[in-house]
């Protein structure tokens, strides 16, 4: 159980040190009109998104029969699911490690944004569905309610759909169901959720307690995450990827577990052979 607590805590720290979430939360909290409202809308969105990704992880664990009470032989489905999760974590960890070594900016430049797949998809959606995409255009002034909904959906996408966060949260949901005791399982899930929700909720809390501070700490936070955050989170993610990959290797069909040699049995000496002859009692 201690191993799974460490795994869930490591995954929570990996989400905690994801600069994308906190930076967007600070942007929402820096809004000139309703910063507190938009920051809390973003935070609530991250809660729903995290719950969504965790449920996906739960379903993956149940689908291929990796529940702890099921002592089954390794299956190709279980191996494939674990290997896919480990591969996704490895890719995310290496991506953060490379960006940390290169000291790459957290936010893309306009040139990089135009060449990205996201820009192409958004451009295609604007051409096909102009009425819908118009509601999510940040350059267009809309009502406070619509902007709050927009920030809530953005928070949901950060924790529930973001390609750098979704594999981490899904892996946490999958690994949480490996715990046999239900109470310990709940504790592990709550521990992960509390750690992972800090970056989405801390901007709202800061703006509520000290209004106007979010805009001033955004640059300092970006500088710290650019130097250290991605490097630390990459180490945690790669460690968890190795753990899940080892479980996938053990779940491979046809792989025999290592047999531990049994201890030699201790044979008690026969008392009948060494006992003296019975002496008749005097009459």
Buried (B, 14 or more C-beta within 10 A) or exposed (E): EEEBBBBBBBBBBBBBBBBBBBBBBBBBBBBEEBBBBBBBBBBBBBBBBBBBBBBBBBEBBEEBEBEEEEEEEBBEBBBBBBBBBBBBBBBBBBBBBEBBEEEEEBEBEEEEEEEEEEBEEBEEEBEEEEEEBEEBEEEEEBEEEEBBBBBBBBBBBBBBEBEBBBBBBBBBBBBBBBBEEEEBBEBBBEBBBEBBBBBBBBBBBBBEEEEEBBBEBBEEBBEEBBEEBBBBBBBBBBBBBBBBBEBBBBBBEEEEEEEEEEEEEEEEEEEEEEEEEEEEEEE
